[in-house]
């Protein structure tokens, strides 16, 4: 079964829960089967990397997936997270900001 999310790749989001609560970043990738998203500069961990043919070894910082329920769309005008809804404009489905009613 394919899951559908209101958040999309490239959206600016704010973290609602966890160690990075209150931080913002852009969605890099969405993992639909696990219901998680990878956000830039959020939920970073240290990983020991073995040397490879094209990469040196060492300790690297890596972004790990965070659950979709802990993310909210970030509105820069209001400077807080908002909900997303849908509206039909001339046979076209458009995402809107629930609090302001503006198109995303």
Gaussian input, Z-matrix of N, CA and C with variables (Angstrom, degrees):
# hf/3-21g

backbone

0 1
 N
 C     1     B1
 C     2     B2     1     A1
 N     3     B3     2     A2     1     D1
 C     4     B4     3     A3     2     D2
 C     5     B5     4     A4     3     D3
 N     6     B6     5     A5     4     D4
 C     7     B7     6     A6     5     D5
 C     8     B8     7     A7     6     D6
 N     9     B9     8     A8     7     D7
 C    10    B10     9     A9     8     D8
 C    11    B11    10    A10     9     D9
 N    12    B12    11    A11    10    D10
 C    13    B13    12    A12    11    D11
 C    14    B14    13    A13    12    D12
 N    15    B15    14    A14    13    D13
 C    16    B16    15    A15    14    D14
 C    17    B17    16    A16    15    D15
 N    18    B18    17    A17    16    D16
 C    19    B19    18    A18    17    D17
 C    20    B20    19    A19    18    D18
 N    21    B21    20    A20    19    D19
 C    22    B22    21    A21    20    D20
 C    23    B23    22    A22    21    D21
 N    24    B24    23    A23    22    D22
 C    25    B25    24    A24    23    D23
 C    26    B26    25    A25    24    D24
 N    27    B27    26    A26    25    D25
 C    28    B28    27    A27    26    D26
 C    29    B29    28    A28    27    D27
 N    30    B30    29    A29    28    D28
 C    31    B31    30    A30    29    D29
 C    32    B32    31    A31    30    D30
 N    33    B33    32    A32    31    D31
 C    34    B34    33    A33    32    D32
 C    35    B35    34    A34    33    D33
 N    36    B36    35    A35    34    D34
 C    37    B37    36    A36    35    D35
 C    38    B38    37    A37    36    D36
 N    39    B39    38    A38    37    D37
 C    40    B40    39    A39    38    D38
 C    41    B41    40    A40    39    D39
 N    42    B42    41    A41    40    D40
 C    43    B43    42    A42    41    D41
 C    44    B44    43    A43    42    D42
 N    45    B45    44    A44    43    D43
 C    46    B46    45    A45    44    D44
 C    47    B47    46    A46    45    D45
 N    48    B48    47    A47    46    D46
 C    49    B49    48    A48    47    D47
 C    50    B50    49    A49    48    D48
 N    51    B51    50    A50    49    D49
 C    52    B52    51    A51    50    D50
 C    53    B53    52    A52    51    D51
 N    54    B54    53    A53    52    D52
 C    55    B55    54    A54    53    D53
 C    56    B56    55    A55    54    D54
 N    57    B57    56    A56    55    D55
 C    58    B58    57    A57    56    D56
 C    59    B59    58    A58    57    D57
 N    60    B60    59    A59    58    D58
 C    61    B61    60    A60    59    D59
 C    62    B62    61    A61    60    D60
 N    63    B63    62    A62    61    D61
 C    64    B64    63    A63    62    D62
 C    65    B65    64    A64    63    D63
 N    66    B66    65    A65    64    D64
 C    67    B67    66    A66    65    D65
 C    68    B68    67    A67    66    D66
 N    69    B69    68    A68    67    D67
 C    70    B70    69    A69    68    D68
 C    71    B71    70    A70    69    D69
 N    72    B72    71    A71    70    D70
 C    73    B73    72    A72    71    D71
 C    74    B74    73    A73    72    D72
 N    75    B75    74    A74    73    D73
 C    76    B76    75    A75    74    D74
 C    77    B77    76    A76    75    D75
 N    78    B78    77    A77    76    D76
 C    79    B79    78    A78    77    D77
 C    80    B80    79    A79    78    D78
 N    81    B81    80    A80    79    D79
 C    82    B82    81    A81    80    D80
 C    83    B83    82    A82    81    D81
 N    84    B84    83    A83    82    D82
 C    85    B85    84    A84    83    D83
 C    86    B86    85    A85    84    D84
 N    87    B87    86    A86    85    D85
 C    88    B88    87    A87    86    D86
 C    89    B89    88    A88    87    D87
 N    90    B90    89    A89    88    D88
 C    91    B91    90    A90    89    D89
 C    92    B92    91    A91    90    D90
 N    93    B93    92    A92    91    D91
 C    94    B94    93    A93    92    D92
 C    95    B95    94    A94    93    D93
 N    96    B96    95    A95    94    D94
 C    97    B97    96    A96    95    D95
 C    98    B98    97    A97    96    D96
 N    99    B99    98    A98    97    D97
 C   100   B100    99    A99    98    D98
 C   101   B101   100   A100    99    D99
 N   102   B102   101   A101   100   D100
 C   103   B103   102   A102   101   D101
 C   104   B104   103   A103   102   D102
 N   105   B105   104   A104   103   D103
 C   106   B106   105   A105   104   D104
 C   107   B107   106   A106   105   D105
 N   108   B108   107   A107   106   D106
 C   109   B109   108   A108   107   D107
 C   110   B110   109   A109   108   D108
 N   111   B111   110   A110   109   D109
 C   112   B112   111   A111   110   D110
 C   113   B113   112   A112   111   D111
 N   114   B114   113   A113   112   D112
 C   115   B115   114   A114   113   D113
 C   116   B116   115   A115   114   D114
 N   117   B117   116   A116   115   D115
 C   118   B118   117   A117   116   D116
 C   119   B119   118   A118   117   D117
 N   120   B120   119   A119   118   D118
 C   121   B121   120   A120   119   D119
 C   122   B122   121   A121   120   D120
 N   123   B123   122   A122   121   D121
 C   124   B124   123   A123   122   D122
 C   125   B125   124   A124   123   D123
 N   126   B126   125   A125   124   D124
 C   127   B127   126   A126   125   D125
 C   128   B128   127   A127   126   D126
 N   129   B129   128   A128   127   D127
 C   130   B130   129   A129   128   D128
 C   131   B131   130   A130   129   D129
 N   132   B132   131   A131   130   D130
 C   133   B133   132   A132   131   D131
 C   134   B134   133   A133   132   D132
 N   135   B135   134   A134   133   D133
 C   136   B136   135   A135   134   D134
 C   137   B137   136   A136   135   D135
 N   138   B138   137   A137   136   D136
 C   139   B139   138   A138   137   D137
 C   140   B140   139   A139   138   D138
 N   141   B141   140   A140   139   D139
 C   142   B142   141   A141   140   D140
 C   143   B143   142   A142   141   D141
 N   144   B144   143   A143   142   D142
 C   145   B145   144   A144   143   D143
 C   146   B146   145   A145   144   D144
 N   147   B147   146   A146   145   D145
 C   148   B148   147   A147   146   D146
 C   149   B149   148   A148   147   D147
 N   150   B150   149   A149   148   D148
 C   151   B151   150   A150   149   D149
 C   152   B152   151   A151   150   D150
 N   153   B153   152   A152   151   D151
 C   154   B154   153   A153   152   D152
 C   155   B155   154   A154   153   D153
 N   156   B156   155   A155   154   D154
 C   157   B157   156   A156   155   D155
 C   158   B158   157   A157   156   D156
 N   159   B159   158   A158   157   D157
 C   160   B160   159   A159   158   D158
 C   161   B161   160   A160   159   D159
 N   162   B162   161   A161   160   D160
 C   163   B163   162   A162   161   D161
 C   164   B164   163   A163   162   D162
 N   165   B165   164   A164   163   D163
 C   166   B166   165   A165   164   D164
 C   167   B167   166   A166   165   D165
 N   168   B168   167   A167   166   D166
 C   169   B169   168   A168   167   D167
 C   170   B170   169   A169   168   D168
 N   171   B171   170   A170   169   D169
 C   172   B172   171   A171   170   D170
 C   173   B173   172   A172   171   D171
 N   174   B174   173   A173   172   D172
 C   175   B175   174   A174   173   D173
 C   176   B176   175   A175   174   D174
 N   177   B177   176   A176   175   D175
 C   178   B178   177   A177   176   D176
 C   179   B179   178   A178   177   D177
 N   180   B180   179   A179   178   D178
 C   181   B181   180   A180   179   D179
 C   182   B182   181   A181   180   D180
 N   183   B183   182   A182   181   D181
 C   184   B184   183   A183   182   D182
 C   185   B185   184   A184   183   D183
 N   186   B186   185   A185   184   D184
 C   187   B187   186   A186   185   D185
 C   188   B188   187   A187   186   D186
 N   189   B189   188   A188   187   D187
 C   190   B190   189   A189   188   D188
 C   191   B191   190   A190   189   D189
 N   192   B192   191   A191   190   D190
 C   193   B193   192   A192   191   D191
 C   194   B194   193   A193   192   D192
 N   195   B195   194   A194   193   D193
 C   196   B196   195   A195   194   D194
 C   197   B197   196   A196   195   D195
 N   198   B198   197   A197   196   D196
 C   199   B199   198   A198   197   D197
 C   200   B200   199   A199   198   D198
 N   201   B201   200   A200   199   D199
 C   202   B202   201   A201   200   D200
 C   203   B203   202   A202   201   D201
 N   204   B204   203   A203   202   D202
 C   205   B205   204   A204   203   D203
 C   206   B206   205   A205   204   D204
 N   207   B207   206   A206   205   D205
 C   208   B208   207   A207   206   D206
 C   209   B209   208   A208   207   D207
 N   210   B210   209   A209   208   D208
 C   211   B211   210   A210   209   D209
 C   212   B212   211   A211   210   D210
 N   213   B213   212   A212   211   D211
 C   214   B214   213   A213   212   D212
 C   215   B215   214   A214   213   D213
 N   216   B216   215   A215   214   D214
 C   217   B217   216   A216   215   D215
 C   218   B218   217   A217   216   D216
 N   219   B219   218   A218   217   D217
 C   220   B220   219   A219   218   D218
 C   221   B221   220   A220   219   D219
 N   222   B222   221   A221   220   D220
 C   223   B223   222   A222   221   D221
 C   224   B224   223   A223   222   D222
 N   225   B225   224   A224   223   D223
 C   226   B226   225   A225   224   D224
 C   227   B227   226   A226   225   D225
 N   228   B228   227   A227   226   D226
 C   229   B229   228   A228   227   D227
 C   230   B230   229   A229   228   D228
 N   231   B231   230   A230   229   D229
 C   232   B232   231   A231   230   D230
 C   233   B233   232   A232   231   D231
 N   234   B234   233   A233   232   D232
 C   235   B235   234   A234   233   D233
 C   236   B236   235   A235   234   D234
 N   237   B237   236   A236   235   D235
 C   238   B238   237   A237   236   D236
 C   239   B239   238   A238   237   D237
 N   240   B240   239   A239   238   D238
 C   241   B241   240   A240   239   D239
 C   242   B242   241   A241   240   D240
 N   243   B243   242   A242   241   D241
 C   244   B244   243   A243   242   D242
 C   245   B245   244   A244   243   D243
 N   246   B246   245   A245   244   D244
 C   247   B247   246   A246   245   D245
 C   248   B248   247   A247   246   D246
 N   249   B249   248   A248   247   D247
 C   250   B250   249   A249   248   D248
 C   251   B251   250   A250   249   D249
 N   252   B252   251   A251   250   D250
 C   253   B253   252   A252   251   D251
 C   254   B254   253   A253   252   D252
 N   255   B255   254   A254   253   D253
 C   256   B256   255   A255   254   D254
 C   257   B257   256   A256   255   D255
 N   258   B258   257   A257   256   D256
 C   259   B259   258   A258   257   D257
 C   260   B260   259   A259   258   D258
 N   261   B261   260   A260   259   D259
 C   262   B262   261   A261   260   D260
 C   263   B263   262   A262   261   D261
 N   264   B264   263   A263   262   D262
 C   265   B265   264   A264   263   D263
 C   266   B266   265   A265   264   D264
 N   267   B267   266   A266   265   D265
 C   268   B268   267   A267   266   D266
 C   269   B269   268   A268   267   D267
 N   270   B270   269   A269   268   D268
 C   271   B271   270   A270   269   D269
 C   272   B272   271   A271   270   D270
 N   273   B273   272   A272   271   D271
 C   274   B274   273   A273   272   D272
 C   275   B275   274   A274   273   D273
 N   276   B276   275   A275   274   D274
 C   277   B277   276   A276   275   D275
 C   278   B278   277   A277   276   D276
 N   279   B279   278   A278   277   D277
 C   280   B280   279   A279   278   D278
 C   281   B281   280   A280   279   D279
 N   282   B282   281   A281   280   D280
 C   283   B283   282   A282   281   D281
 C   284   B284   283   A283   282   D282
 N   285   B285   284   A284   283   D283
 C   286   B286   285   A285   284   D284
 C   287   B287   286   A286   285   D285
 N   288   B288   287   A287   286   D286
 C   289   B289   288   A288   287   D287
 C   290   B290   289   A289   288   D288
 N   291   B291   290   A290   289   D289
 C   292   B292   291   A291   290   D290
 C   293   B293   292   A292   291   D291
 N   294   B294   293   A293   292   D292
 C   295   B295   294   A294   293   D293
 C   296   B296   295   A295   294   D294
 N   297   B297   296   A296   295   D295
 C   298   B298   297   A297   296   D296
 C   299   B299   298   A298   297   D297
 N   300   B300   299   A299   298   D298
 C   301   B301   300   A300   299   D299
 C   302   B302   301   A301   300   D300
 N   303   B303   302   A302   301   D301
 C   304   B304   303   A303   302   D302
 C   305   B305   304   A304   303   D303
 N   306   B306   305   A305   304   D304
 C   307   B307   306   A306   305   D305
 C   308   B308   307   A307   306   D306
 N   309   B309   308   A308   307   D307
 C   310   B310   309   A309   308   D308
 C   311   B311   310   A310   309   D309

   B1=1.4541
   B2=1.5353
   B3=1.3099
   B4=1.4571
   B5=1.5210
   B6=1.3072
   B7=1.4657
   B8=1.5242
   B9=1.3487
   B10=1.4652
   B11=1.5112
   B12=1.3315
   B13=1.4499
   B14=1.5214
   B15=1.3140
   B16=1.4609
   B17=1.5261
   B18=1.3319
   B19=1.4634
   B20=1.5233
   B21=1.3198
   B22=1.4564
   B23=1.5277
   B24=1.3267
   B25=1.4644
   B26=1.5232
   B27=1.3333
   B28=1.4581
   B29=1.5188
   B30=1.3489
   B31=1.4644
   B32=1.5192
   B33=1.3223
   B34=1.4656
   B35=1.5305
   B36=1.3377
   B37=1.4609
   B38=1.5224
   B39=1.3329
   B40=1.4620
   B41=1.5216
   B42=1.3373
   B43=1.4636
   B44=1.5245
   B45=1.3441
   B46=1.4622
   B47=1.5192
   B48=1.3391
   B49=1.4637
   B50=1.5174
   B51=1.3329
   B52=1.4620
   B53=1.5143
   B54=1.3242
   B55=1.4643
   B56=1.5216
   B57=1.3296
   B58=1.4676
   B59=1.5267
   B60=1.3127
   B61=1.4675
   B62=1.5290
   B63=1.3338
   B64=1.4544
   B65=1.5173
   B66=1.3281
   B67=1.4633
   B68=1.5321
   B69=1.3319
   B70=1.4594
   B71=1.5164
   B72=1.3266
   B73=1.4548
   B74=1.5145
   B75=1.3298
   B76=1.4594
   B77=1.5245
   B78=1.3210
   B79=1.4689
   B80=1.5281
   B81=1.3376
   B82=1.4653
   B83=1.5292
   B84=1.3429
   B85=1.4622
   B86=1.5222
   B87=1.3345
   B88=1.4617
   B89=1.5274
   B90=1.3329
   B91=1.4650
   B92=1.5297
   B93=1.3347
   B94=1.4622
   B95=1.5271
   B96=1.3201
   B97=1.4722
   B98=1.5232
   B99=1.3250
   B100=1.4639
   B101=1.5226
   B102=1.3575
   B103=1.4638
   B104=1.5299
   B105=1.3347
   B106=1.4558
   B107=1.5223
   B108=1.3318
   B109=1.4636
   B110=1.5170
   B111=1.3245
   B112=1.4578
   B113=1.5266
   B114=1.3397
   B115=1.4590
   B116=1.5318
   B117=1.3301
   B118=1.4634
   B119=1.5209
   B120=1.3273
   B121=1.4744
   B122=1.5277
   B123=1.3253
   B124=1.4694
   B125=1.5335
   B126=1.3454
   B127=1.4681
   B128=1.5318
   B129=1.3376
   B130=1.4606
   B131=1.5282
   B132=1.3351
   B133=1.4592
   B134=1.5214
   B135=1.3260
   B136=1.4664
   B137=1.5246
   B138=1.3352
   B139=1.4534
   B140=1.5230
   B141=1.3214
   B142=1.4600
   B143=1.5244
   B144=1.3287
   B145=1.4608
   B146=1.5233
   B147=1.3327
   B148=1.4577
   B149=1.5225
   B150=1.3353
   B151=1.4644
   B152=1.5328
   B153=1.3243
   B154=1.4604
   B155=1.5281
   B156=1.3216
   B157=1.4679
   B158=1.5234
   B159=1.3396
   B160=1.4621
   B161=1.5307
   B162=1.3381
   B163=1.4613
   B164=1.5235
   B165=1.3466
   B166=1.4642
   B167=1.5261
   B168=1.3145
   B169=1.4571
   B170=1.5121
   B171=1.3333
   B172=1.4574
   B173=1.5128
   B174=1.3230
   B175=1.4578
   B176=1.5252
   B177=1.3439
   B178=1.4603
   B179=1.5294
   B180=1.3350
   B181=1.4695
   B182=1.5144
   B183=1.3505
   B184=1.4532
   B185=1.5231
   B186=1.3414
   B187=1.4544
   B188=1.5236
   B189=1.3277
   B190=1.4589
   B191=1.5285
   B192=1.3424
   B193=1.4612
   B194=1.5306
   B195=1.3323
   B196=1.4579
   B197=1.5269
   B198=1.3322
   B199=1.4603
   B200=1.5250
   B201=1.3302
   B202=1.4672
   B203=1.5320
   B204=1.3280
   B205=1.4686
   B206=1.5264
   B207=1.3243
   B208=1.4637
   B209=1.5260
   B210=1.3358
   B211=1.4540
   B212=1.5230
   B213=1.3280
   B214=1.4545
   B215=1.5207
   B216=1.3443
   B217=1.4582
   B218=1.5254
   B219=1.3416
   B220=1.4640
   B221=1.5215
   B222=1.3379
   B223=1.4619
   B224=1.5233
   B225=1.3491
   B226=1.4658
   B227=1.5315
   B228=1.3286
   B229=1.4691
   B230=1.5217
   B231=1.3398
   B232=1.4716
   B233=1.5197
   B234=1.3506
   B235=1.4701
   B236=1.5230
   B237=1.3516
   B238=1.4657
   B239=1.5193
   B240=1.3244
   B241=1.4472
   B242=1.5152
   B243=1.3386
   B244=1.4575
   B245=1.5170
   B246=1.3427
   B247=1.4506
   B248=1.5199
   B249=1.3208
   B250=1.4618
   B251=1.5149
   B252=1.3258
   B253=1.4525
   B254=1.5169
   B255=1.3440
   B256=1.4557
   B257=1.5142
   B258=1.3405
   B259=1.4474
   B260=1.5183
   B261=1.3388
   B262=1.4561
   B263=1.5215
   B264=1.3366
   B265=1.4576
   B266=1.5194
   B267=1.3138
   B268=1.4736
   B269=1.5223
   B270=1.3212
   B271=1.4711
   B272=1.5264
   B273=1.3323
   B274=1.4487
   B275=1.5212
   B276=1.3142
   B277=1.4608
   B278=1.5231
   B279=1.3532
   B280=1.4472
   B281=1.5232
   B282=1.3469
   B283=1.4661
   B284=1.5196
   B285=1.3464
   B286=1.4645
   B287=1.5194
   B288=1.3282
   B289=1.4600
   B290=1.5250
   B291=1.3350
   B292=1.4623
   B293=1.5231
   B294=1.3325
   B295=1.4642
   B296=1.5303
   B297=1.3564
   B298=1.4666
   B299=1.5081
   B300=1.3337
   B301=1.4706
   B302=1.5204
   B303=1.3293
   B304=1.4624
   B305=1.5161
   B306=1.3332
   B307=1.4618
   B308=1.5321
   B309=1.3145
   B310=1.4762
   B311=1.5168
   A1=109.22
   A2=116.24
   A3=121.01
   A4=110.50
   A5=116.74
   A6=121.23
   A7=108.59
   A8=115.79
   A9=120.60
   A10=108.61
   A11=115.71
   A12=121.84
   A13=109.25
   A14=115.83
   A15=120.33
   A16=110.69
   A17=116.87
   A18=121.18
   A19=109.12
   A20=116.20
   A21=121.22
   A22=110.49
   A23=115.62
   A24=121.91
   A25=109.11
   A26=116.48
   A27=121.23
   A28=114.09
   A29=118.16
   A30=121.20
   A31=110.86
   A32=116.83
   A33=122.78
   A34=106.73
   A35=117.45
   A36=121.65
   A37=110.57
   A38=115.12
   A39=122.44
   A40=106.92
   A41=117.19
   A42=122.56
   A43=108.71
   A44=116.27
   A45=122.16
   A46=112.94
   A47=117.92
   A48=120.43
   A49=109.77
   A50=115.62
   A51=120.85
   A52=111.74
   A53=114.85
   A54=119.63
   A55=112.73
   A56=118.28
   A57=122.51
   A58=112.08
   A59=117.58
   A60=122.21
   A61=110.84
   A62=116.49
   A63=121.85
   A64=114.56
   A65=118.58
   A66=121.70
   A67=110.28
   A68=115.52
   A69=120.17
   A70=110.51
   A71=115.67
   A72=121.93
   A73=110.59
   A74=116.56
   A75=121.77
   A76=110.23
   A77=115.57
   A78=120.90
   A79=108.54
   A80=115.43
   A81=121.72
   A82=110.24
   A83=115.11
   A84=120.39
   A85=109.18
   A86=117.16
   A87=121.77
   A88=108.06
   A89=116.23
   A90=122.69
   A91=106.41
   A92=116.91
   A93=120.67
   A94=113.42
   A95=117.92
   A96=119.77
   A97=112.13
   A98=117.72
   A99=121.46
   A100=111.95
   A101=118.17
   A102=124.21
   A103=110.67
   A104=116.44
   A105=121.93
   A106=110.19
   A107=115.36
   A108=121.65
   A109=109.51
   A110=116.09
   A111=121.69
   A112=106.60
   A113=115.75
   A114=122.21
   A115=108.41
   A116=116.09
   A117=120.19
   A118=111.12
   A119=115.55
   A120=124.61
   A121=113.75
   A122=119.05
   A123=122.77
   A124=108.61
   A125=116.14
   A126=123.31
   A127=110.96
   A128=116.67
   A129=121.71
   A130=109.98
   A131=115.36
   A132=122.14
   A133=108.39
   A134=115.56
   A135=121.40
   A136=107.61
   A137=116.19
   A138=120.80
   A139=108.45
   A140=115.73
   A141=120.66
   A142=108.44
   A143=115.85
   A144=122.09
   A145=109.85
   A146=116.92
   A147=120.75
   A148=109.45
   A149=117.51
   A150=118.50
   A151=110.97
   A152=114.87
   A153=121.71
   A154=107.41
   A155=117.20
   A156=120.04
   A157=112.08
   A158=116.82
   A159=119.28
   A160=113.42
   A161=118.88
   A162=121.81
   A163=110.59
   A164=116.34
   A165=118.36
   A166=110.41
   A167=116.29
   A168=120.22
   A169=111.26
   A170=115.94
   A171=120.56
   A172=111.53
   A173=115.47
   A174=121.32
   A175=108.33
   A176=116.17
   A177=120.30
   A178=109.59
   A179=115.85
   A180=121.71
   A181=107.62
   A182=115.54
   A183=120.57
   A184=109.28
   A185=117.55
   A186=121.41
   A187=108.70
   A188=115.78
   A189=121.35
   A190=109.15
   A191=117.15
   A192=119.95
   A193=111.97
   A194=115.95
   A195=123.27
   A196=106.82
   A197=116.87
   A198=121.06
   A199=111.18
   A200=115.43
   A201=122.04
   A202=111.80
   A203=117.68
   A204=120.73
   A205=112.07
   A206=118.02
   A207=121.96
   A208=112.54
   A209=117.53
   A210=122.39
   A211=110.55
   A212=115.89
   A213=121.67
   A214=108.44
   A215=116.32
   A216=121.07
   A217=109.31
   A218=117.57
   A219=122.55
   A220=110.19
   A221=115.65
   A222=121.65
   A223=108.62
   A224=118.74
   A225=120.10
   A226=113.55
   A227=118.33
   A228=120.60
   A229=111.17
   A230=116.01
   A231=120.72
   A232=112.24
   A233=116.62
   A234=123.73
   A235=112.49
   A236=116.33
   A237=121.54
   A238=109.17
   A239=115.66
   A240=121.07
   A241=111.16
   A242=115.86
   A243=120.85
   A244=109.73
   A245=114.68
   A246=120.34
   A247=109.87
   A248=115.46
   A249=121.87
   A250=108.64
   A251=116.00
   A252=122.00
   A253=109.57
   A254=115.58
   A255=120.81
   A256=110.28
   A257=115.35
   A258=121.82
   A259=106.90
   A260=116.75
   A261=120.38
   A262=109.54
   A263=116.72
   A264=123.39
   A265=108.84
   A266=117.80
   A267=122.75
   A268=111.25
   A269=116.61
   A270=123.60
   A271=113.25
   A272=117.45
   A273=121.94
   A274=109.04
   A275=117.04
   A276=122.32
   A277=109.18
   A278=116.82
   A279=122.26
   A280=109.30
   A281=116.41
   A282=120.41
   A283=109.46
   A284=115.65
   A285=120.05
   A286=110.10
   A287=114.90
   A288=122.58
   A289=106.42
   A290=118.03
   A291=121.88
   A292=112.61
   A293=118.58
   A294=120.32
   A295=112.11
   A296=118.07
   A297=120.49
   A298=113.05
   A299=117.67
   A300=121.19
   A301=113.46
   A302=117.33
   A303=120.74
   A304=110.94
   A305=115.13
   A306=122.03
   A307=109.88
   A308=115.52
   A309=120.81
   A310=108.75
   D1=132.35
   D2=-179.21
   D3=-88.13
   D4=125.77
   D5=178.64
   D6=-87.54
   D7=144.99
   D8=177.59
   D9=-119.00
   D10=134.07
   D11=-179.19
   D12=-119.09
   D13=151.74
   D14=177.19
   D15=-80.67
   D16=-21.69
   D17=175.88
   D18=-84.97
   D19=142.07
   D20=-178.66
   D21=-125.59
   D22=165.88
   D23=176.92
   D24=-61.23
   D25=132.58
   D26=179.83
   D27=95.53
   D28=-8.20
   D29=178.81
   D30=-72.98
   D31=144.85
   D32=173.63
   D33=-84.12
   D34=123.16
   D35=-177.07
   D36=-125.45
   D37=160.25
   D38=175.04
   D39=-119.14
   D40=142.68
   D41=-178.66
   D42=-86.08
   D43=128.89
   D44=-177.25
   D45=-93.28
   D46=-26.46
   D47=-176.45
   D48=-148.93
   D49=154.32
   D50=177.80
   D51=111.21
   D52=-171.78
   D53=-175.05
   D54=-70.11
   D55=-21.21
   D56=-179.96
   D57=-105.13
   D58=27.65
   D59=-177.29
   D60=-56.76
   D61=130.53
   D62=178.86
   D63=94.02
   D64=-12.90
   D65=179.62
   D66=-82.26
   D67=153.89
   D68=178.98
   D69=-119.71
   D70=155.92
   D71=178.08
   D72=-171.63
   D73=171.82
   D74=179.42
   D75=-97.53
   D76=144.22
   D77=177.86
   D78=-74.13
   D79=124.65
   D80=179.16
   D81=-90.66
   D82=-42.64
   D83=-175.01
   D84=-153.18
   D85=146.68
   D86=175.86
   D87=-116.22
   D88=128.79
   D89=178.23
   D90=-102.77
   D91=98.16
   D92=-170.60
   D93=-69.29
   D94=-36.12
   D95=-177.41
   D96=-66.09
   D97=-33.47
   D98=-179.74
   D99=-95.20
   D100=-4.87
   D101=-176.99
   D102=59.29
   D103=43.82
   D104=-178.30
   D105=-129.80
   D106=163.15
   D107=177.14
   D108=-136.48
   D109=148.51
   D110=175.21
   D111=-102.06
   D112=122.26
   D113=-176.95
   D114=-114.00
   D115=138.45
   D116=-178.15
   D117=-65.40
   D118=133.97
   D119=178.09
   D120=63.72
   D121=18.15
   D122=179.19
   D123=-122.12
   D124=142.52
   D125=176.90
   D126=57.66
   D127=48.80
   D128=-179.63
   D129=-82.65
   D130=141.60
   D131=176.58
   D132=-131.86
   D133=160.12
   D134=175.51
   D135=-90.19
   D136=136.45
   D137=179.63
   D138=-132.64
   D139=135.10
   D140=175.88
   D141=-83.55
   D142=115.55
   D143=-175.89
   D144=-101.38
   D145=128.04
   D146=175.06
   D147=-79.13
   D148=146.69
   D149=177.93
   D150=-64.16
   D151=142.83
   D152=-179.05
   D153=-128.77
   D154=178.58
   D155=179.48
   D156=-60.78
   D157=-38.01
   D158=-175.96
   D159=-111.61
   D160=2.25
   D161=-179.14
   D162=-133.67
   D163=141.14
   D164=172.84
   D165=-79.87
   D166=159.49
   D167=177.56
   D168=-83.97
   D169=173.83
   D170=177.82
   D171=137.06
   D172=-173.28
   D173=179.83
   D174=-94.25
   D175=122.88
   D176=-179.22
   D177=-118.82
   D178=156.56
   D179=172.21
   D180=-93.96
   D181=132.44
   D182=-176.18
   D183=-133.19
   D184=138.46
   D185=175.97
   D186=-83.29
   D187=129.87
   D188=178.79
   D189=-104.09
   D190=157.21
   D191=-179.72
   D192=-66.28
   D193=147.59
   D194=176.67
   D195=-125.61
   D196=142.97
   D197=-175.36
   D198=-63.84
   D199=142.31
   D200=-177.51
   D201=-59.23
   D202=-33.16
   D203=-177.76
   D204=-67.67
   D205=-17.36
   D206=178.99
   D207=-92.75
   D208=7.34
   D209=-179.66
   D210=-119.13
   D211=148.60
   D212=176.13
   D213=-140.56
   D214=146.45
   D215=178.90
   D216=-62.02
   D217=132.25
   D218=-176.68
   D219=-97.45
   D220=124.18
   D221=176.98
   D222=-99.91
   D223=112.23
   D224=-176.87
   D225=-66.60
   D226=-25.59
   D227=178.67
   D228=-70.42
   D229=-44.47
   D230=179.57
   D231=-84.60
   D232=-16.43
   D233=-176.90
   D234=56.91
   D235=41.20
   D236=175.26
   D237=-158.34
   D238=171.64
   D239=-179.59
   D240=-78.37
   D241=144.16
   D242=178.51
   D243=-133.89
   D244=165.34
   D245=178.04
   D246=-89.72
   D247=158.12
   D248=-179.01
   D249=-114.83
   D250=137.95
   D251=175.61
   D252=-128.84
   D253=-178.85
   D254=179.77
   D255=-124.44
   D256=149.81
   D257=176.78
   D258=-143.37
   D259=147.67
   D260=178.67
   D261=-99.47
   D262=122.93
   D263=176.56
   D264=-117.18
   D265=107.98
   D266=176.96
   D267=49.25
   D268=59.90
   D269=178.56
   D270=62.84
   D271=24.90
   D272=178.26
   D273=-129.80
   D274=131.19
   D275=179.41
   D276=-85.58
   D277=125.16
   D278=-174.19
   D279=-125.67
   D280=138.26
   D281=175.32
   D282=-80.46
   D283=136.65
   D284=178.76
   D285=-128.77
   D286=157.03
   D287=174.81
   D288=-82.49
   D289=122.00
   D290=-175.44
   D291=-64.41
   D292=-36.36
   D293=-174.44
   D294=-77.37
   D295=-36.38
   D296=-178.35
   D297=-104.00
   D298=-22.01
   D299=-177.87
   D300=81.74
   D301=4.03
   D302=-179.25
   D303=-80.40
   D304=154.18
   D305=179.39
   D306=-77.04
   D307=142.40
   D308=179.87
   D309=-95.65

